[in-house]
Amino acid sequence: MVEEVQMTFDEALEYVKNEVEVGDLLEVSYNRIFAPGEVLGFTEEDEMTGEGYRVGLQLTGKILNQCVELDFNEIEDDLIELRHITDDKEIIIEVL
């Protein structure tokens, strides 16, 4: 079942924090980058360093297959869409 919703950046970030789990597929579109991958883990914000909430992904590309960590503070202004895929559902979040 595919569900499409619209959210602000803050709502989308809260969704990721509360609903996305390790092992889920998360596709992140920001600026001109498309980063699909399996969620490896999460790192909370760090006010001392200024880093935001981070998600570790094992990219699932045919050419590029590596681990990356996305800092949501860094992509806040450029975030376009998130696609969260589990065994039960697929949710597409358009970021307003």
N, C-alpha and C positions, 0 to 999 in steps of 0.2 A: 504494500500500500504506500503510495507516494502522497505526501502532504506538502503543500507550499504555503509558507507564511512570510510575513514581512515583520521585521523587528528593527529597532534602533541598535546601534553598536552595543550599548550597555545591556540591552535585553539579550542580544545574541551572545555576549560574553557570559552572562549569567546562565544561559542555556548550556553553553559548553561546560561551565563549571559544575552544573547540577545534573546534566543528562548524559554527557559523553563519557564513556568508560574505556579503560584500557582494552585493546583488541577490536574496538569499533573502527569502521572506516570513516574518515573525515576528509572531505575535499574542500580545500580553501581556495577561493579566487580573490586575489587582491592585485590592484594595479594591473600589470600585464602578466601576472604569474598565476599559474594553476598548480596547486600542490595537493595531489591526492595521496593518501597514505593511511596506514594502520597506526592507530594511536598507541604509542609506547609508554607514555606517562605524562604527568603534569608537574609544573613547578609554580608555586604560589608567587605572588608579587613580592618584591624586595624593595622596600622604601629606602634602604641604605644605598643601594646601587642604582635605583631608579628603574630597574627592570620590571616589566609588567608580567601578567599571567602568561605562562609559556606552556605550549603543548609540543611534545616530542612526537615526531612522525617518522615511520619507515616508509619512504616514498615507494609507490607502486607503478613506476614507469617502465617502459620497455627499454629505454636507453639509460635513464637515470634511476638508480635504485640505491638510495643512501638514506641515512638518518639526518633529519634536520630538526631544529627547534624553532618554532614560530613564537615570537613575542608579540602579543596582541596590542601592547602599547605602541609598538613600532608600525604596525599595519592598520591602526585605527582609522586613519583618514582615507586609506585606500581599499579597505575591505568591501567587497562587492557581494559575495555570496558564500554561504557555507552549505555543504550537503553532508548530512549525518546518516550513515547507513549501518543498520544492524540486521540481525537475522529476521526480525519481525517487521521492521518499518524503514522507510526512507523519508527524511524530512529535508526539504530545501528551504533555506532561510535567505531571503533577499534582505540585505542590510540597507536601511534607508539613510 
